Amino acid sequence: MTELPLLFGPGDALMGVVTRPPEDRVLPVACVLYNMGATYRAGPRRINVKIAREMAKLGVTSIRFDLSGLGDSAPPTDPKGFMAQSVLDLQAAMDLLEARLGIHRFIVIGFCSGAVNGLTVADADPRVIGLLMFDGFSFPTRRVTMERNLHRLLALPFNAAVRDKTARWALRKLGAKGPQIFEFDAPDVSPDRYREVVSRLLARGTAVLALYSATLQVHDRGRDQLAGVGDPALLQHLDYRFSPALDHTLTTVQSQRSFLHLLGEWVQQVAQPSAARLPEPPARAEPDRTARGAVKNGMEGALPN
């Protein structure tokens, strides 16, 4: 395994780390990892670093990087809006690996709010052949919401995490409202919009995994979190999983191990699919985004994050 910090994208504004498996084990696909909300590119408890190194064991290249204005990446000089800029950043990461390594098929892994970025770039770019959304979109029905709240209420006397979450919720509802200092242009993804985009991805042959932990959702009787989408046929074709072994930020070692094992199996399935799933890569103009190795800055041999 080799890891190289790189500056890339327009004006070398984006900072990332490419993790490459041994040359004799490289598969023709790469994973794209990025920020979970406003966190650093390493992710909570460095989970993106652990994912990248686990993928290298399986022969899969990866890049983990900070979106514009987050972590070590500079803010855009010509901002396009939050979501539009995120799509451009994700495409810049794919362009980098395509130009340098000849990889033109990608698996995008979005945690929490990053699922919105992942869904949007997957819809916009046919190079994305796999999309994992972890604790992303949730469209529960009234019955599901009532059951979830009941489980939380019953857990209240025994679960400190539930008590803390309830207290924070009460403070937000009853406390003074602060000024709105950021205006994001993230799309308002309704159940109809979700159904439309996911249907398009599945028809294109893109593997979509909707994975949920037991932290936010508490309980699941089978595709409960997407019940409000209202399309049983679509949900049957969507890879939907609910795992009580996982928590939202993969806090415990056991939770991380469970996630990495599940992810590894899924990535291998996506990386080596049937010929029918992999369309010929679309013709693209030569990327004009350049990258330079961070070894210029004396970073060679440092532990990348």
VMD Tcl script that draws the C-alpha trace (Angstrom):
set ca {
  {0.00 0.00 0.00}
  {1.20 3.50 -0.81}
  {-0.32 6.79 0.34}
  {0.39 10.15 -1.26}
  {-0.96 13.54 -0.17}
  {-1.94 15.67 -3.15}
  {-3.17 19.13 -3.98}
  {-5.55 19.06 -6.93}
  {-8.48 20.77 -8.60}
  {-8.59 24.34 -9.94}
  {-5.71 26.30 -8.44}
  {-4.62 23.22 -6.44}
  {-7.22 24.29 -3.89}
  {-8.30 20.80 -2.79}
  {-6.31 18.63 -0.39}
  {-6.55 14.86 -0.46}
  {-4.73 11.60 0.07}
  {-4.64 8.82 -2.52}
  {-4.25 5.29 -1.14}
  {-3.03 2.77 -3.71}
  {-2.86 -1.01 -3.31}
  {0.11 -3.07 -4.58}
  {0.41 -2.93 -8.35}
  {-0.31 -6.64 -8.76}
  {-3.65 -6.39 -6.94}
  {-5.21 -3.23 -8.35}
  {-8.87 -3.42 -9.43}
  {-10.16 -0.94 -12.05}
  {-12.32 0.99 -9.60}
  {-11.75 3.59 -6.88}
  {-13.57 4.75 -3.75}
  {-14.21 8.44 -3.14}
  {-14.33 9.51 0.52}
  {-15.03 13.02 1.78}
  {-16.29 15.04 4.72}
  {-19.14 14.00 6.99}
  {-20.81 17.35 7.58}
  {-18.08 19.80 8.56}
  {-15.64 17.18 9.85}
  {-12.07 16.79 8.65}
  {-11.46 14.42 5.72}
  {-10.17 11.71 8.08}
  {-13.75 11.35 9.35}
  {-14.91 10.66 12.91}
  {-12.39 8.42 14.66}
  {-10.37 8.46 11.39}
  {-12.89 6.11 9.79}
  {-12.08 7.32 6.25}
  {-8.42 6.47 6.83}
  {-9.39 2.99 8.01}
  {-11.73 2.54 5.03}
  {-8.99 3.56 2.59}
  {-6.49 1.11 4.05}
  {-9.05 -1.68 4.20}
  {-9.89 -1.04 0.55}
  {-6.19 -1.23 -0.35}
  {-6.09 -4.75 1.09}
  {-8.87 -5.63 -1.37}
  {-7.05 -4.08 -4.33}
  {-9.18 -0.94 -4.47}
  {-7.67 2.53 -4.83}
  {-9.25 5.39 -2.88}
  {-9.04 9.12 -2.40}
  {-10.11 10.90 0.76}
  {-10.24 14.66 0.56}
  {-11.71 17.83 1.98}
  {-14.45 19.59 0.06}
  {-13.90 23.28 -0.72}
  {-13.69 25.39 2.42}
  {-13.43 22.41 4.78}
  {-10.37 20.95 6.49}
  {-7.23 21.74 4.51}
  {-9.00 22.69 1.27}
  {-9.23 26.34 0.34}
  {-12.59 27.99 -0.26}
  {-13.52 28.33 -3.93}
  {-12.50 31.55 -5.64}
  {-15.67 31.45 -7.74}
  {-18.24 29.70 -5.53}
  {-21.13 27.99 -7.29}
  {-23.22 27.36 -4.21}
  {-22.81 24.63 -1.60}
  {-24.21 21.66 -3.52}
  {-23.00 22.67 -6.98}
  {-19.49 23.20 -5.61}
  {-19.54 19.83 -3.84}
  {-20.39 18.09 -7.12}
  {-17.53 19.92 -8.86}
  {-15.14 18.91 -6.06}
  {-16.17 15.25 -6.24}
  {-15.77 15.28 -10.01}
  {-12.34 16.88 -9.61}
  {-11.31 13.94 -7.39}
  {-12.54 11.49 -10.03}
  {-10.82 13.47 -12.78}
  {-7.55 13.25 -10.85}
  {-7.64 9.46 -10.57}
  {-8.81 9.12 -14.16}
  {-5.95 11.26 -15.49}
  {-3.22 9.83 -13.26}
  {-4.25 6.19 -12.91}
  {-6.65 5.53 -15.77}
  {-9.52 4.69 -13.41}
  {-12.93 5.70 -14.76}
  {-15.32 3.83 -12.45}
  {-15.97 5.06 -8.96}
  {-17.75 4.15 -5.74}
  {-18.91 7.15 -3.71}
  {-19.32 6.70 0.06}
  {-21.43 9.33 1.80}
  {-21.96 9.48 5.55}
  {-24.98 11.30 7.02}
  {-25.37 14.65 5.21}
  {-22.74 13.47 2.74}
  {-25.42 11.17 1.29}
  {-26.94 14.25 -0.37}
  {-23.63 15.04 -2.07}
  {-23.24 11.41 -3.08}
  {-26.71 11.07 -4.55}
  {-26.33 14.32 -6.47}
  {-22.94 13.51 -8.01}
  {-24.01 9.94 -8.81}
  {-27.00 11.32 -10.72}
  {-24.81 13.83 -12.54}
  {-21.83 11.62 -13.44}
  {-22.15 8.16 -15.05}
  {-18.66 7.23 -13.88}
  {-20.21 6.51 -10.47}
  {-21.03 2.79 -10.50}
  {-21.65 2.45 -6.77}
  {-23.20 4.70 -4.12}
  {-23.30 3.97 -0.39}
  {-25.46 6.26 1.75}
  {-24.94 5.64 5.47}
  {-27.63 7.09 7.75}
  {-28.62 9.36 4.91}
  {-32.15 9.95 3.68}
  {-35.07 8.91 5.83}
  {-38.73 9.05 4.80}
  {-40.58 7.22 7.57}
  {-44.35 6.93 7.62}
  {-46.37 8.11 10.61}
  {-46.51 4.54 11.94}
  {-42.70 4.23 11.73}
  {-42.19 7.60 13.44}
  {-44.57 6.67 16.28}
  {-42.81 3.33 16.80}
  {-39.40 5.02 16.82}
  {-40.52 7.60 19.38}
  {-42.03 4.89 21.55}
  {-38.76 2.93 21.53}
  {-36.87 6.09 22.49}
  {-39.32 6.85 25.30}
  {-38.99 3.33 26.70}
  {-35.19 3.60 26.53}
  {-35.09 6.99 28.25}
  {-34.61 5.74 31.85}
  {-31.87 3.28 30.89}
  {-29.93 4.92 28.06}
  {-27.77 7.98 28.76}
  {-27.32 8.68 25.04}
  {-31.09 8.87 24.54}
  {-31.44 11.15 27.58}
  {-28.72 13.48 26.26}
  {-30.28 13.56 22.80}
  {-33.71 14.35 24.28}
  {-32.23 17.17 26.39}
  {-30.51 18.69 23.36}
  {-33.73 18.48 21.37}
  {-35.62 20.27 24.18}
  {-32.99 23.03 24.33}
  {-33.25 23.58 20.58}
  {-37.04 23.78 20.77}
  {-37.28 25.96 23.87}
  {-34.07 27.97 23.72}
  {-33.45 31.30 22.03}
  {-32.91 31.11 18.28}
  {-29.53 32.22 16.98}
  {-29.04 34.15 13.74}
  {-28.96 32.23 10.47}
  {-25.40 32.77 9.26}
  {-25.20 30.17 6.49}
  {-27.51 29.64 3.56}
  {-27.02 26.30 1.89}
  {-28.45 25.44 -1.49}
  {-28.68 21.73 -0.77}
  {-31.64 20.37 -2.70}
  {-34.87 19.68 -0.86}
  {-34.98 15.97 -1.58}
  {-38.59 14.89 -1.29}
  {-39.71 11.25 -1.46}
  {-40.71 11.87 -5.08}
  {-37.29 13.29 -5.92}
  {-35.52 10.45 -4.11}
  {-37.62 7.89 -5.99}
  {-36.89 9.60 -9.31}
  {-33.11 9.78 -8.84}
  {-32.67 6.30 -7.35}
  {-34.82 4.79 -10.10}
  {-32.60 6.46 -12.67}
  {-29.44 5.18 -10.98}
  {-30.72 1.62 -10.75}
  {-31.82 1.68 -14.40}
  {-28.32 2.85 -15.32}
  {-26.81 -0.11 -13.49}
  {-25.45 1.84 -10.52}
  {-25.31 -0.19 -7.30}
  {-27.06 1.73 -4.51}
  {-26.75 0.70 -0.85}
  {-28.88 2.49 1.75}
  {-27.33 1.52 5.09}
  {-28.77 2.54 8.46}
  {-27.44 2.30 12.00}
  {-29.52 1.80 15.13}
  {-28.53 5.20 16.55}
  {-30.89 7.52 14.71}
  {-33.52 5.05 13.62}
  {-33.64 2.84 16.78}
  {-35.80 0.12 15.20}
  {-36.53 -1.27 11.76}
  {-38.97 -3.92 10.52}
  {-37.74 -3.93 6.93}
  {-37.15 -0.81 4.82}
  {-38.96 1.31 7.43}
  {-36.74 4.33 6.90}
  {-37.77 4.61 3.24}
  {-41.39 3.53 3.66}
  {-42.52 7.05 2.78}
  {-41.03 6.73 -0.70}
  {-44.13 4.74 -1.54}
  {-42.72 2.46 -4.22}
  {-42.42 -1.15 -2.95}
  {-41.05 -2.36 -6.29}
  {-38.23 0.19 -6.21}
  {-37.38 -0.58 -2.60}
  {-37.13 -4.28 -3.41}
  {-34.47 -3.51 -6.03}
  {-32.61 -1.12 -3.73}
  {-29.98 -2.69 -1.46}
  {-31.36 -1.67 1.94}
  {-29.75 -2.72 5.21}
  {-30.35 -1.91 8.85}
  {-27.65 -2.97 11.31}
  {-28.05 -2.72 15.10}
  {-24.30 -3.43 15.31}
  {-23.54 0.03 13.89}
  {-23.79 3.44 15.52}
  {-24.03 6.73 13.65}
  {-20.38 7.81 14.01}
  {-18.94 4.29 14.37}
  {-17.80 4.99 17.91}
  {-16.76 1.55 19.11}
  {-14.07 -0.70 17.69}
  {-16.68 -3.42 17.16}
  {-18.92 -1.01 15.24}
  {-16.00 -0.04 13.01}
  {-15.09 -3.66 12.36}
  {-18.67 -4.50 11.46}
  {-18.87 -1.55 9.09}
  {-15.54 -2.32 7.39}
  {-16.50 -5.96 6.92}
  {-19.88 -5.06 5.42}
  {-18.33 -2.38 3.23}
  {-15.56 -4.66 2.02}
  {-17.99 -7.34 0.86}
  {-20.20 -4.80 -0.90}
  {-17.32 -3.00 -2.64}
  {-15.97 -6.28 -3.96}
  {-19.37 -7.09 -5.44}
  {-19.56 -3.67 -7.09}
  {-15.93 -3.70 -8.25}
  {-16.31 -7.04 -10.01}
  {-19.89 -6.96 -11.35}
  {-21.35 -8.64 -14.37}
  {-20.50 -7.16 -17.74}
  {-24.07 -5.94 -18.08}
  {-23.67 -3.57 -15.15}
  {-20.56 -1.86 -16.46}
  {-21.29 0.36 -19.45}
  {-18.43 1.61 -21.56}
  {-16.99 4.76 -20.01}
  {-18.37 7.92 -21.61}
  {-16.14 9.97 -23.85}
  {-14.74 12.87 -21.86}
  {-12.49 15.77 -22.68}
  {-9.01 15.57 -21.22}
  {-9.30 16.89 -17.65}
  {-7.59 20.24 -17.24}
  {-7.32 19.86 -13.50}
  {-3.77 19.18 -12.39}
  {-2.28 17.79 -9.21}
  {1.10 17.92 -7.63}
  {2.46 15.61 -4.99}
  {2.82 17.01 -1.52}
  {6.39 15.68 -1.46}
  {7.31 19.13 -2.78}
  {6.36 20.49 0.63}
  {8.43 17.95 2.55}
  {5.45 15.78 3.44}
  {6.85 12.52 2.08}
  {6.81 9.83 4.74}
  {4.31 11.64 6.94}
  {1.25 9.75 8.18}
  {-1.60 11.00 5.96}
  {-4.97 11.77 7.47}
}
mol new
graphics top color blue
foreach p $ca { graphics top sphere $p radius 0.5 }
foreach p [lrange $ca 0 end-1] q [lrange $ca 1 end] { graphics top cylinder $p $q radius 0.2 }
display resetview
